[in-house]
Amino acid sequence: MFRWYQKAARCCVYLSDVLIRKRKASDTSAECTWESAFQVSKWFTRGWTLQELLAPRSVESYSREGKSLGNKRTLEQQIHEITGVPVTALREKPSLPIRRR
Protein backbone atom coordinates (compact mmCIF):
# COMPACT_ATOMS: atom_id res chain seq x y z
CA MET A 1 0.00 0.00 0.00
CA PHE A 2 2.90 2.36 0.69
CA ARG A 3 3.92 2.20 -2.98
CA TRP A 4 0.35 2.87 -4.07
CA TYR A 5 0.21 6.03 -1.96
CA GLN A 6 3.71 6.97 -3.07
CA LYS A 7 2.61 6.96 -6.72
CA ALA A 8 -0.31 9.27 -5.97
CA ALA A 9 0.05 12.85 -7.17
CA ARG A 10 -2.00 13.96 -4.16
CA CYS A 11 -3.75 12.32 -1.25
CA CYS A 12 -6.98 13.99 -0.14
CA VAL A 13 -7.94 13.50 3.48
CA TYR A 14 -11.62 13.94 4.33
CA LEU A 15 -12.01 14.64 8.04
CA SER A 16 -15.67 13.93 8.71
CA ASP A 17 -15.31 14.93 12.36
CA VAL A 18 -13.78 18.35 11.67
CA LEU A 19 -16.24 21.19 11.13
CA ILE A 20 -15.45 24.77 10.25
CA ARG A 21 -17.47 27.07 12.44
CA LYS A 22 -17.32 30.77 11.87
CA ARG A 23 -17.45 32.93 14.94
CA LYS A 24 -19.26 36.21 15.04
CA ALA A 25 -17.16 39.11 16.24
CA SER A 26 -19.54 39.52 19.18
CA ASP A 27 -19.33 35.83 20.16
CA THR A 28 -17.26 35.37 23.30
CA SER A 29 -18.24 31.75 23.92
CA ALA A 30 -15.66 28.97 23.95
CA GLU A 31 -16.96 27.45 20.71
CA CYS A 32 -14.51 24.98 19.20
CA THR A 33 -12.65 26.00 16.10
CA TRP A 34 -11.61 23.56 13.39
CA GLU A 35 -8.07 23.57 14.79
CA SER A 36 -9.13 21.98 18.07
CA ALA A 37 -11.30 19.43 16.23
CA PHE A 38 -8.34 18.67 13.91
CA GLN A 39 -6.17 17.83 16.92
CA VAL A 40 -8.57 15.12 18.10
CA SER A 41 -9.75 13.84 14.72
CA LYS A 42 -10.30 10.09 14.58
CA TRP A 43 -8.37 10.04 11.30
CA PHE A 44 -5.12 10.23 13.25
CA THR A 45 -5.96 7.00 15.09
CA ARG A 46 -6.43 4.85 11.98
CA GLY A 47 -3.93 2.20 10.95
CA TRP A 48 -3.38 3.63 7.45
CA THR A 49 -2.71 7.20 8.58
CA LEU A 50 1.08 7.01 8.74
CA GLN A 51 1.57 5.82 5.17
CA GLU A 52 -1.09 8.24 3.94
CA LEU A 53 0.92 11.06 5.53
CA LEU A 54 4.42 10.01 4.52
CA ALA A 55 4.15 8.29 1.14
CA PRO A 56 2.46 10.92 -1.08
CA ARG A 57 4.30 14.11 -1.95
CA SER A 58 1.14 16.13 -1.36
CA VAL A 59 -1.52 15.54 1.30
CA GLU A 60 -4.49 17.91 1.42
CA SER A 61 -6.89 17.92 4.38
CA TYR A 62 -10.57 18.84 4.05
CA SER A 63 -13.31 19.50 6.59
CA ARG A 64 -16.72 17.83 6.69
CA GLU A 65 -18.00 20.71 4.57
CA GLY A 66 -15.31 20.07 1.95
CA LYS A 67 -13.32 23.19 2.80
CA SER A 68 -9.54 23.01 2.57
CA LEU A 69 -7.80 23.06 5.95
CA GLY A 70 -4.30 22.98 4.50
CA ASN A 71 -1.70 20.49 3.37
CA LYS A 72 0.95 18.46 5.15
CA ARG A 73 3.43 21.31 4.71
CA THR A 74 1.19 24.06 6.12
CA LEU A 75 -0.10 21.79 8.90
CA GLU A 76 3.24 20.11 9.64
CA GLN A 77 3.60 21.48 13.18
CA GLN A 78 0.07 20.41 14.16
CA ILE A 79 0.56 16.99 12.54
CA HIS A 80 3.86 16.58 14.40
CA GLU A 81 2.23 17.46 17.73
CA ILE A 82 -0.65 15.04 17.13
CA THR A 83 1.31 12.08 15.75
CA GLY A 84 4.84 12.53 17.04
CA VAL A 85 6.13 12.15 13.46
CA PRO A 86 9.20 14.40 13.08
CA VAL A 87 8.65 17.47 10.92
CA THR A 88 11.66 16.43 8.83
CA ALA A 89 9.92 13.15 7.95
CA LEU A 90 6.86 15.07 6.76
CA ARG A 91 9.08 17.24 4.53
CA GLU A 92 11.35 14.56 3.10
CA LYS A 93 10.89 12.87 -0.24
CA PRO A 94 8.98 9.68 0.50
CA SER A 95 10.94 6.46 0.33
CA LEU A 96 10.10 2.81 0.72
CA PRO A 97 10.20 1.32 4.17
CA ILE A 98 13.05 -0.96 5.20
CA ARG A 99 12.77 -4.31 3.47
CA ARG A 100 12.24 -7.49 5.41
CA ARG A 101 15.39 -9.40 6.12
C-alpha positions as CSV (number, residue, x, y, z in Angstrom):
1,M,0.0,0.0,0.0
2,F,2.9,2.4,0.7
3,R,3.9,2.2,-3.0
4,W,0.4,2.9,-4.1
5,Y,0.2,6.0,-2.0
6,Q,3.7,7.0,-3.1
7,K,2.6,7.0,-6.7
8,A,-0.3,9.3,-6.0
9,A,0.0,12.8,-7.2
10,R,-2.0,14.0,-4.2
11,C,-3.8,12.3,-1.2
12,C,-7.0,14.0,-0.1
13,V,-7.9,13.5,3.5
14,Y,-11.6,13.9,4.3
15,L,-12.0,14.6,8.0
16,S,-15.7,13.9,8.7
17,D,-15.3,14.9,12.4
18,V,-13.8,18.4,11.7
19,L,-16.2,21.2,11.1
20,I,-15.4,24.8,10.3
21,R,-17.5,27.1,12.4
22,K,-17.3,30.8,11.9
23,R,-17.4,32.9,14.9
24,K,-19.3,36.2,15.0
25,A,-17.2,39.1,16.2
26,S,-19.5,39.5,19.2
27,D,-19.3,35.8,20.2
28,T,-17.3,35.4,23.3
29,S,-18.2,31.7,23.9
30,A,-15.7,29.0,24.0
31,E,-17.0,27.5,20.7
32,C,-14.5,25.0,19.2
33,T,-12.7,26.0,16.1
34,W,-11.6,23.6,13.4
35,E,-8.1,23.6,14.8
36,S,-9.1,22.0,18.1
37,A,-11.3,19.4,16.2
38,F,-8.3,18.7,13.9
39,Q,-6.2,17.8,16.9
40,V,-8.6,15.1,18.1
41,S,-9.8,13.8,14.7
42,K,-10.3,10.1,14.6
43,W,-8.4,10.0,11.3
44,F,-5.1,10.2,13.2
45,T,-6.0,7.0,15.1
46,R,-6.4,4.8,12.0
47,G,-3.9,2.2,11.0
48,W,-3.4,3.6,7.4
49,T,-2.7,7.2,8.6
50,L,1.1,7.0,8.7
51,Q,1.6,5.8,5.2
52,E,-1.1,8.2,3.9
53,L,0.9,11.1,5.5
54,L,4.4,10.0,4.5
55,A,4.2,8.3,1.1
56,P,2.5,10.9,-1.1
57,R,4.3,14.1,-1.9
58,S,1.1,16.1,-1.4
59,V,-1.5,15.5,1.3
60,E,-4.5,17.9,1.4
61,S,-6.9,17.9,4.4
62,Y,-10.6,18.8,4.1
63,S,-13.3,19.5,6.6
64,R,-16.7,17.8,6.7
65,E,-18.0,20.7,4.6
66,G,-15.3,20.1,2.0
67,K,-13.3,23.2,2.8
68,S,-9.5,23.0,2.6
69,L,-7.8,23.1,6.0
70,G,-4.3,23.0,4.5
71,N,-1.7,20.5,3.4
72,K,1.0,18.5,5.2
73,R,3.4,21.3,4.7
74,T,1.2,24.1,6.1
75,L,-0.1,21.8,8.9
76,E,3.2,20.1,9.6
77,Q,3.6,21.5,13.2
78,Q,0.1,20.4,14.2
79,I,0.6,17.0,12.5
80,H,3.9,16.6,14.4
81,E,2.2,17.5,17.7
82,I,-0.7,15.0,17.1
83,T,1.3,12.1,15.7
84,G,4.8,12.5,17.0
85,V,6.1,12.1,13.5
86,P,9.2,14.4,13.1
87,V,8.6,17.5,10.9
88,T,11.7,16.4,8.8
89,A,9.9,13.1,7.9
90,L,6.9,15.1,6.8
91,R,9.1,17.2,4.5
92,E,11.3,14.6,3.1
93,K,10.9,12.9,-0.2
94,P,9.0,9.7,0.5
95,S,10.9,6.5,0.3
96,L,10.1,2.8,0.7
97,P,10.2,1.3,4.2
98,I,13.0,-1.0,5.2
99,R,12.8,-4.3,3.5
100,R,12.2,-7.5,5.4
101,R,15.4,-9.4,6.1
